[in-house]
Amino acid sequence: MSGNVVYEVNLDVEAAIIEDYRAWLDAHVGDVCRLPGFIDADLYEVIDPASEPGRVALCVQYRMRDAAAFQSYLAEHAPRMREEGEKRFGGRYAARRRVLVHLAREDCDR
């Protein structure tokens, strides 16, 4: 893999805890962004497909320098950082992850 890597985390959160979860998530994303190899992060609320009633869908996309930085994150930091969310909110949210490698960009300004 060459080029920037996007590490995407899709979250399905109980609506009843969304304020507390968002406060924790905002701090968590900041902590992750301070790790070596991370460039930036974007946080989205997913509106389509719509969440199940009583749920909120979020997506965090972290942009990383390269695949080596991602592998270092997995080996050195991911288990501890994932455990923090589980300890605090375990069973009240679900996370799915995927990794994307940047191939091309097209600017759409007209």
N, CA, C and O atoms as a GROMACS GRO file, in nm:
protein
  440
    1MET      N    1   0.085  -0.118   0.000
    1MET     CA    2   0.000   0.000   0.000
    1MET      C    3   0.089   0.124   0.000
    1MET      O    4   0.184   0.134   0.078
    2SER      N    5   0.056   0.216  -0.087
    2SER     CA    6   0.126   0.344  -0.084
    2SER      C    7   0.023   0.454  -0.076
    2SER      O    8  -0.096   0.431  -0.099
    3GLY      N    9   0.067   0.573  -0.042
    3GLY     CA   10  -0.026   0.684  -0.030
    3GLY      C   11  -0.092   0.688   0.105
    3GLY      O   12  -0.074   0.600   0.189
    4ASN      N   13  -0.170   0.794   0.125
    4ASN     CA   14  -0.241   0.811   0.251
    4ASN      C   15  -0.339   0.697   0.274
    4ASN      O   16  -0.395   0.641   0.179
    5VAL      N   17  -0.358   0.665   0.400
    5VAL     CA   18  -0.454   0.563   0.441
    5VAL      C   19  -0.566   0.633   0.517
    5VAL      O   20  -0.540   0.720   0.600
    6VAL      N   21  -0.689   0.594   0.488
    6VAL     CA   22  -0.804   0.640   0.565
    6VAL      C   23  -0.850   0.524   0.651
    6VAL      O   24  -0.884   0.417   0.600
    7TYR      N   25  -0.850   0.546   0.780
    7TYR     CA   26  -0.898   0.448   0.877
    7TYR      C   27  -1.036   0.496   0.918
    7TYR      O   28  -1.050   0.600   0.982
    8GLU      N   29  -1.137   0.419   0.881
    8GLU     CA   30  -1.276   0.458   0.904
    8GLU      C   31  -1.338   0.372   1.012
    8GLU      O   32  -1.327   0.250   1.010
    9VAL      N   33  -1.403   0.439   1.108
    9VAL     CA   34  -1.471   0.370   1.216
    9VAL      C   35  -1.617   0.411   1.212
    9VAL      O   36  -1.650   0.528   1.230
   10ASN      N   37  -1.706   0.314   1.186
   10ASN     CA   38  -1.849   0.338   1.181
   10ASN      C   39  -1.910   0.293   1.313
   10ASN      O   40  -1.890   0.179   1.357
   11LEU      N   41  -1.984   0.384   1.375
   11LEU     CA   42  -2.037   0.362   1.510
   11LEU      C   43  -2.188   0.363   1.509
   11LEU      O   44  -2.250   0.447   1.443
   12ASP      N   45  -2.248   0.270   1.582
   12ASP     CA   46  -2.392   0.262   1.601
   12ASP      C   47  -2.415   0.275   1.752
   12ASP      O   48  -2.381   0.185   1.828
   13VAL      N   49  -2.473   0.388   1.794
   13VAL     CA   50  -2.478   0.425   1.935
   13VAL      C   51  -2.623   0.439   1.981
   13VAL      O   52  -2.707   0.491   1.907
   14GLU      N   53  -2.651   0.392   2.103
   14GLU     CA   54  -2.784   0.415   2.161
   14GLU      C   55  -2.808   0.565   2.173
   14GLU      O   56  -2.723   0.638   2.224
   15ALA      N   57  -2.923   0.611   2.126
   15ALA     CA   58  -2.955   0.754   2.132
   15ALA      C   59  -2.958   0.804   2.276
   15ALA      O   60  -2.926   0.921   2.301
   16ALA      N   61  -2.994   0.720   2.372
   16ALA     CA   62  -3.003   0.760   2.512
   16ALA      C   63  -2.869   0.804   2.570
   16ALA      O   64  -2.867   0.878   2.668
   17ILE      N   65  -2.758   0.761   2.511
   17ILE     CA   66  -2.625   0.797   2.565
   17ILE      C   67  -2.547   0.888   2.472
   17ILE      O   68  -2.429   0.914   2.495
   18ILE      N   69  -2.611   0.938   2.366
   18ILE     CA   70  -2.534   1.007   2.262
   18ILE      C   71  -2.459   1.129   2.314
   18ILE      O   72  -2.347   1.154   2.268
   19GLU      N   73  -2.514   1.206   2.407
   19GLU     CA   74  -2.441   1.323   2.457
   19GLU      C   75  -2.313   1.282   2.529
   19GLU      O   76  -2.207   1.338   2.503
   20ASP      N   77  -2.323   1.185   2.618
   20ASP     CA   78  -2.203   1.138   2.689
   20ASP      C   79  -2.105   1.073   2.592
   20ASP      O   80  -1.984   1.092   2.602
   21TYR      N   81  -2.157   0.996   2.497
   21TYR     CA   82  -2.072   0.928   2.401
   21TYR      C   83  -1.998   1.030   2.315
   21TYR      O   84  -1.878   1.016   2.291
   22ARG      N   85  -2.069   1.132   2.267
   22ARG     CA   86  -2.005   1.235   2.184
   22ARG      C   87  -1.898   1.309   2.261
   22ARG      O   88  -1.792   1.338   2.205
   23ALA      N   89  -1.922   1.341   2.387
   23ALA     CA   90  -1.820   1.409   2.467
   23ALA      C   91  -1.695   1.322   2.478
   23ALA      O   92  -1.583   1.370   2.463
   24TRP      N   93  -1.715   1.192   2.504
   24TRP     CA   94  -1.602   1.100   2.512
   24TRP      C   95  -1.535   1.087   2.375
   24TRP      O   96  -1.413   1.090   2.365
   25LEU      N   97  -1.616   1.073   2.269
   25LEU     CA   98  -1.562   1.052   2.134
   25LEU      C   99  -1.479   1.172   2.090
   25LEU      O  100  -1.373   1.154   2.030
   26ASP      N  101  -1.526   1.293   2.117
   26ASP     CA  102  -1.449   1.411   2.077
   26ASP      C  103  -1.310   1.409   2.140
   26ASP      O  104  -1.211   1.438   2.072
   27ALA      N  105  -1.302   1.376   2.268
   27ALA     CA  106  -1.172   1.367   2.335
   27ALA      C  107  -1.090   1.251   2.279
   27ALA      O  108  -0.969   1.264   2.259
   28HIS      N  109  -1.154   1.139   2.254
   28HIS     CA  110  -1.087   1.020   2.200
   28HIS      C  111  -1.025   1.050   2.063
   28HIS      O  112  -0.910   1.015   2.037
   29VAL      N  113  -1.102   1.114   1.975
   29VAL     CA  114  -1.050   1.149   1.842
   29VAL      C  115  -0.929   1.240   1.856
   29VAL      O  116  -0.830   1.224   1.784
   30GLY      N  117  -0.934   1.336   1.948
   30GLY     CA  118  -0.818   1.422   1.972
   30GLY      C  119  -0.697   1.344   2.017
   30GLY      O  120  -0.585   1.370   1.972
   31ASP      N  121  -0.718   1.246   2.108
   31ASP     CA  122  -0.608   1.162   2.154
   31ASP      C  123  -0.548   1.081   2.039
   31ASP      O  124  -0.426   1.070   2.027
   32VAL      N  125  -0.634   1.025   1.956
   32VAL     CA  126  -0.585   0.946   1.842
   32VAL      C  127  -0.505   1.035   1.747
   32VAL      O  128  -0.400   0.994   1.698
   33CYS      N  129  -0.554   1.155   1.721
   33CYS     CA  130  -0.487   1.244   1.627
   33CYS      C  131  -0.348   1.288   1.674
   33CYS      O  132  -0.266   1.331   1.593
   34ARG      N  133  -0.323   1.278   1.802
   34ARG     CA  134  -0.191   1.314   1.853
   34ARG      C  135  -0.089   1.200   1.839
   34ARG      O  136   0.029   1.219   1.868
   35LEU      N  137  -0.134   1.084   1.797
   35LEU     CA  138  -0.043   0.970   1.780
   35LEU      C  139   0.039   0.988   1.653
   35LEU      O  140  -0.005   1.054   1.559
   36PRO      N  141   0.159   0.929   1.648
   36PRO     CA  142   0.244   0.940   1.530
   36PRO      C  143   0.175   0.884   1.406
   36PRO      O  144   0.111   0.779   1.411
   37GLY      N  145   0.188   0.956   1.295
   37GLY     CA  146   0.136   0.908   1.167
   37GLY      C  147  -0.003   0.955   1.132
   37GLY      O  148  -0.045   0.943   1.018
   38PHE      N  149  -0.077   1.010   1.230
   38PHE     CA  150  -0.211   1.060   1.201
   38PHE      C  151  -0.202   1.203   1.149
   38PHE      O  152  -0.128   1.284   1.204
   39ILE      N  153  -0.277   1.234   1.045
   39ILE     CA  154  -0.275   1.366   0.984
   39ILE      C  155  -0.394   1.449   1.031
   39ILE      O  156  -0.377   1.563   1.075
   40ASP      N  157  -0.514   1.393   1.022
   40ASP     CA  158  -0.634   1.463   1.065
   40ASP      C  159  -0.749   1.364   1.077
   40ASP      O  160  -0.734   1.245   1.048
   41ALA      N  161  -0.865   1.415   1.119
   41ALA     CA  162  -0.983   1.329   1.133
   41ALA      C  163  -1.108   1.412   1.105
   41ALA      O  164  -1.113   1.531   1.134
   42ASP      N  165  -1.207   1.346   1.049
   42ASP     CA  166  -1.339   1.405   1.026
   42ASP      C  167  -1.442   1.319   1.097
   42ASP      O  168  -1.433   1.196   1.094
   43LEU      N  169  -1.539   1.384   1.160
   43LEU     CA  170  -1.649   1.314   1.226
   43LEU      C  171  -1.778   1.349   1.154
   43LEU      O  172  -1.806   1.466   1.128
   44TYR      N  173  -1.856   1.247   1.122
   44TYR     CA  174  -1.982   1.264   1.049
   44TYR      C  175  -2.095   1.196   1.125
   44TYR      O  176  -2.075   1.096   1.194
   45GLU      N  177  -2.216   1.252   1.111
   45GLU     CA  178  -2.336   1.179   1.148
   45GLU      C  179  -2.387   1.116   1.019
   45GLU      O  180  -2.400   1.185   0.918
   46VAL      N  181  -2.416   0.989   1.023
   46VAL     CA  182  -2.465   0.918   0.905
   46VAL      C  183  -2.616   0.941   0.896
   46VAL      O  184  -2.690   0.910   0.989
   47ILE      N  185  -2.660   0.995   0.782
   47ILE     CA  186  -2.804   1.019   0.765
   47ILE      C  187  -2.868   0.923   0.666
   47ILE      O  188  -2.990   0.908   0.664
   48ASP      N  189  -2.788   0.857   0.583
   48ASP     CA  190  -2.840   0.759   0.489
   48ASP      C  191  -2.736   0.650   0.472
   48ASP      O  192  -2.625   0.677   0.426
   49PRO      N  193  -2.769   0.528   0.508
   49PRO     CA  194  -2.901   0.483   0.549
   49PRO      C  195  -2.938   0.533   0.689
   49PRO      O  196  -2.851   0.555   0.774
   50ALA      N  197  -3.067   0.551   0.711
   50ALA     CA  198  -3.115   0.600   0.840
   50ALA      C  199  -3.089   0.498   0.949
   50ALA      O  200  -3.092   0.377   0.926
   51SER      N  201  -3.063   0.550   1.069
   51SER     CA  202  -3.042   0.463   1.185
   51SER      C  203  -3.173   0.398   1.227
   51SER      O  204  -3.281   0.447   1.196
   52GLU      N  205  -3.160   0.288   1.296
   52GLU     CA  206  -3.277   0.226   1.358
   52GLU      C  207  -3.332   0.320   1.464
   52GLU      O  208  -3.258   0.401   1.519
   53PRO      N  209  -3.462   0.311   1.494
   53PRO     CA  210  -3.517   0.395   1.601
   53PRO      C  211  -3.439   0.375   1.731
   53PRO      O  212  -3.407   0.263   1.770
   54GLY      N  213  -3.410   0.487   1.798
   54GLY     CA  214  -3.336   0.481   1.924
   54GLY      C  215  -3.186   0.467   1.908
   54GLY      O  216  -3.115   0.442   2.005
   55ARG      N  217  -3.137   0.482   1.785
   55ARG     CA  218  -2.993   0.469   1.757
   55ARG      C  219  -2.944   0.591   1.681
   55ARG      O  220  -3.022   0.660   1.614
   56VAL      N  221  -2.815   0.618   1.692
   56VAL     CA  222  -2.750   0.724   1.615
   56VAL      C  223  -2.628   0.663   1.548
   56VAL      O  224  -2.550   0.592   1.613
   57ALA      N  225  -2.610   0.690   1.420
   57ALA     CA  226  -2.495   0.638   1.346
   57ALA      C  227  -2.394   0.751   1.325
   57ALA      O  228  -2.429   0.860   1.280
   58LEU      N  229  -2.269   0.724   1.358
   58LEU     CA  230  -2.160   0.817   1.340
   58LEU      C  231  -2.050   0.750   1.259
   58LEU      O  232  -2.040   0.627   1.256
   59CYS      N  233  -1.968   0.831   1.195
   59CYS     CA  234  -1.854   0.780   1.120
   59CYS      C  235  -1.735   0.871   1.145
   59CYS      O  236  -1.745   0.993   1.129
   60VAL      N  237  -1.622   0.813   1.185
   60VAL     CA  238  -1.498   0.888   1.200
   60VAL      C  239  -1.402   0.839   1.092
   60VAL      O  240  -1.379   0.719   1.077
   61GLN      N  241  -1.347   0.933   1.018
   61GLN     CA  242  -1.246   0.900   0.919
   61GLN      C  243  -1.115   0.968   0.958
   61GLN      O  244  -1.104   1.090   0.958
   62TYR      N  245  -1.018   0.885   0.992
   62TYR     CA  246  -0.885   0.932   1.026
   62TYR      C  247  -0.798   0.922   0.901
   62TYR      O  248  -0.796   0.817   0.836
   63ARG      N  249  -0.726   1.027   0.868
   63ARG     CA  250  -0.632   1.020   0.757
   63ARG      C  251  -0.494   1.000   0.817
   63ARG      O  252  -0.452   1.072   0.908
   64MET      N  253  -0.424   0.900   0.764
   64MET     CA  254  -0.292   0.863   0.815
   64MET      C  255  -0.188   0.877   0.705
   64MET      O  256  -0.218   0.870   0.586
   65ARG      N  257  -0.065   0.896   0.747
   65ARG     CA  258   0.046   0.918   0.655
   65ARG      C  259   0.062   0.802   0.555
   65ARG      O  260   0.076   0.825   0.435
   66ASP      N  261   0.060   0.678   0.605
   66ASP     CA  262   0.083   0.562   0.519
   66ASP      C  263   0.044   0.434   0.592
   66ASP      O  264   0.003   0.438   0.708
   67ALA      N  265   0.058   0.322   0.524
   67ALA     CA  266   0.021   0.192   0.581
   67ALA      C  267   0.109   0.155   0.700
   67ALA      O  268   0.062   0.090   0.794
   68ALA      N  269   0.235   0.196   0.698
   68ALA     CA  270   0.324   0.166   0.812
   68ALA      C  271   0.274   0.235   0.938
   68ALA      O  272   0.279   0.177   1.046
   69ALA      N  273   0.225   0.357   0.926
   69ALA     CA  274   0.170   0.429   1.041
   69ALA      C  275   0.046   0.356   1.093
   69ALA      O  276   0.026   0.347   1.214
   70PHE      N  277  -0.036   0.306   1.002
   70PHE     CA  278  -0.155   0.232   1.045
   70PHE      C  279  -0.116   0.104   1.118
   70PHE      O  280  -0.174   0.073   1.222
   71GLN      N  281  -0.020   0.030   1.066
   71GLN     CA  282   0.025  -0.093   1.130
   71GLN      C  283   0.083  -0.064   1.269
   71GLN      O  284   0.062  -0.141   1.363
   72SER      N  285   0.156   0.045   1.281
   72SER     CA  286   0.211   0.085   1.411
   72SER      C  287   0.099   0.116   1.509
   72SER      O  288   0.105   0.076   1.626
   73TYR      N  289  -0.004   0.186   1.464
   73TYR     CA  290  -0.120   0.216   1.548
   73TYR      C  291  -0.184   0.087   1.596
   73TYR      O  292  -0.214   0.073   1.715
   74LEU      N  293  -0.206  -0.008   1.505
   74LEU     CA  294  -0.270  -0.135   1.543
   74LEU      C  295  -0.188  -0.210   1.648
   74LEU      O  296  -0.244  -0.264   1.743
   75ALA      N  297  -0.058  -0.212   1.631
   75ALA     CA  298   0.029  -0.288   1.721
   75ALA      C  299   0.049  -0.220   1.856
   75ALA      O  300   0.055  -0.287   1.959
   76GLU      N  301   0.060  -0.087   1.856
   76GLU     CA  302   0.103  -0.016   1.977
   76GLU      C  303  -0.008   0.055   2.053
   76GLU      O  304   0.007   0.080   2.173
   77HIS      N  305  -0.120   0.088   1.987
   77HIS     CA  306  -0.218   0.173   2.052
   77HIS      C  307  -0.362   0.124   2.046
   77HIS      O  308  -0.439   0.148   2.139
   78ALA      N  309  -0.400   0.057   1.939
   78ALA     CA  310  -0.542   0.023   1.916
   78ALA      C  311  -0.605  -0.056   2.031
   78ALA      O  312  -0.715  -0.020   2.074
   79PRO      N  313  -0.542  -0.161   2.081
   79PRO     CA  314  -0.610  -0.238   2.187
   79PRO      C  315  -0.645  -0.154   2.309
   79PRO      O  316  -0.756  -0.164   2.362
   80ARG      N  317  -0.552  -0.072   2.354
   80ARG     CA  318  -0.577   0.013   2.471
   80ARG      C  319  -0.686   0.116   2.443
   80ARG      O  320  -0.773   0.138   2.527
   81MET      N  321  -0.680   0.178   2.327
   81MET     CA  322  -0.776   0.283   2.296
   81MET      C  323  -0.917   0.227   2.275
   81MET      O  324  -1.015   0.289   2.314
   82ARG      N  325  -0.926   0.111   2.215
   82ARG     CA  326  -1.058   0.048   2.197
   82ARG      C  327  -1.116   0.005   2.331
   82ARG      O  328  -1.237   0.014   2.352
   83GLU      N  329  -1.030  -0.042   2.420
   83GLU     CA  330  -1.075  -0.088   2.552
   83GLU      C  331  -1.137   0.026   2.634
   83GLU      O  332  -1.230   0.003   2.711
   84GLU      N  333  -1.086   0.148   2.617
   84GLU     CA  334  -1.140   0.263   2.690
   84GLU      C  335  -1.289   0.281   2.661
   84GLU      O  336  -1.368   0.301   2.753
   85GLY      N  337  -1.327   0.275   2.534
   85GLY     CA  338  -1.468   0.290   2.497
   85GLY      C  339  -1.552   0.174   2.547
   85GLY      O  340  -1.665   0.193   2.592
   86GLU      N  341  -1.497   0.053   2.540
   86GLU     CA  342  -1.569  -0.065   2.587
   86GLU      C  343  -1.596  -0.058   2.737
   86GLU      O  344  -1.706  -0.090   2.783
   87LYS      N  345  -1.496  -0.014   2.812
   87LYS     CA  346  -1.514  -0.004   2.958
   87LYS      C  347  -1.623   0.096   2.993
   87LYS      O  348  -1.701   0.074   3.085
   88ARG      N  349  -1.627   0.205   2.920
   88ARG     CA  350  -1.722   0.311   2.954
   88ARG      C  351  -1.862   0.288   2.896
   88ARG      O  352  -1.961   0.320   2.962
   89PHE      N  353  -1.870   0.233   2.774
   89PHE     CA  354  -2.000   0.224   2.704
   89PHE      C  355  -2.031   0.084   2.653
   89PHE      O  356  -2.125   0.067   2.576
   90GLY      N  357  -1.956  -0.016   2.694
   90GLY     CA  358  -1.970  -0.151   2.642
   90GLY      C  359  -2.115  -0.197   2.632
   90GLY      O  360  -2.193  -0.180   2.726
   91GLY      N  361  -2.150  -0.254   2.520
   91GLY     CA  362  -2.285  -0.305   2.498
   91GLY      C  363  -2.385  -0.200   2.455
   91GLY      O  364  -2.497  -0.233   2.418
   92ARG      N  365  -2.347  -0.073   2.458
   92ARG     CA  366  -2.440   0.034   2.422
   92ARG      C  367  -2.403   0.098   2.288
   92ARG      O  368  -2.467   0.194   2.244
   93TYR      N  369  -2.300   0.045   2.226
   93TYR     CA  370  -2.260   0.090   2.093
   93TYR      C  371  -2.191  -0.026   2.022
   93TYR      O  372  -2.148  -0.122   2.086
   94ALA      N  373  -2.182  -0.014   1.892
   94ALA     CA  374  -2.108  -0.112   1.813
   94ALA      C  375  -2.018  -0.036   1.717
   94ALA      O  376  -2.053   0.072   1.670
   95ALA      N  377  -1.902  -0.093   1.688
   95ALA     CA  378  -1.807  -0.030   1.596
   95ALA      C  379  -1.769  -0.127   1.486
   95ALA      O  380  -1.740  -0.244   1.511
   96ARG      N  381  -1.769  -0.077   1.364
   96ARG     CA  382  -1.718  -0.151   1.249
   96ARG      C  383  -1.608  -0.066   1.187
   96ARG      O  384  -1.620   0.056   1.178
   97ARG      N  385  -1.502  -0.131   1.144
   97ARG     CA  386  -1.387  -0.058   1.094
   97ARG      C  387  -1.352  -0.104   0.953
   97ARG      O  388  -1.374  -0.219   0.915
   98ARG      N  389  -1.296  -0.011   0.877
   98ARG     CA  390  -1.239  -0.048   0.747
   98ARG      C  391  -1.124   0.046   0.716
   98ARG      O  392  -1.113   0.154   0.774
   99VAL      N  393  -1.039   0.004   0.625
   99VAL     CA  394  -0.920   0.079   0.589
   99VAL      C  395  -0.922   0.103   0.438
   99VAL      O  396  -0.942   0.010   0.360
  100LEU      N  397  -0.900   0.228   0.400
  100LEU     CA  398  -0.902   0.268   0.259
  100LEU      C  399  -0.766   0.326   0.222
  100LEU      O  400  -0.702   0.393   0.304
  101VAL      N  401  -0.721   0.301   0.101
  101VAL     CA  402  -0.597   0.360   0.051
  101VAL      C  403  -0.634   0.459  -0.059
  101VAL      O  404  -0.706   0.425  -0.153
  102HIS      N  405  -0.583   0.580  -0.046
  102HIS     CA  406  -0.614   0.686  -0.142
  102HIS      C  407  -0.551   0.656  -0.278
  102HIS      O  408  -0.431   0.628  -0.287
  103LEU      N  409  -0.633   0.662  -0.383
  103LEU     CA  410  -0.584   0.638  -0.518
  103LEU      C  411  -0.582   0.765  -0.603
  103LEU      O  412  -0.487   0.790  -0.677
  104ALA      N  413  -0.688   0.846  -0.592
  104ALA     CA  414  -0.697   0.965  -0.678
  104ALA      C  415  -0.794   1.065  -0.617
  104ALA      O  416  -0.876   1.031  -0.532
  105ARG      N  417  -0.783   1.190  -0.662
  105ARG     CA  418  -0.874   1.296  -0.618
  105ARG      C  419  -0.915   1.375  -0.741
  105ARG      O  420  -0.833   1.403  -0.829
  106GLU      N  421  -1.041   1.411  -0.747
  106GLU     CA  422  -1.093   1.498  -0.852
  106GLU      C  423  -1.160   1.616  -0.785
  106GLU      O  424  -1.254   1.598  -0.707
  107ASP      N  425  -1.115   1.736  -0.813
  107ASP     CA  426  -1.179   1.856  -0.760
  107ASP      C  427  -1.303   1.885  -0.842
  107ASP      O  428  -1.299   1.880  -0.965
  108CYS      N  429  -1.411   1.916  -0.775
  108CYS     CA  430  -1.540   1.933  -0.842
  108CYS      C  431  -1.581   2.079  -0.854
  108CYS      O  432  -1.696   2.107  -0.889
  109ASP      N  433  -1.493   2.172  -0.827
  109ASP     CA  434  -1.525   2.316  -0.843
  109ASP      C  435  -1.554   2.344  -0.989
  109ASP      O  436  -1.486   2.296  -1.079
  110ARG      N  437  -1.655   2.423  -1.009
  110ARG     CA  438  -1.690   2.458  -1.148
  110ARG      C  439  -1.674   2.606  -1.169
  110ARG      O  440  -1.698   2.656  -1.279
   0.00000   0.00000   0.00000
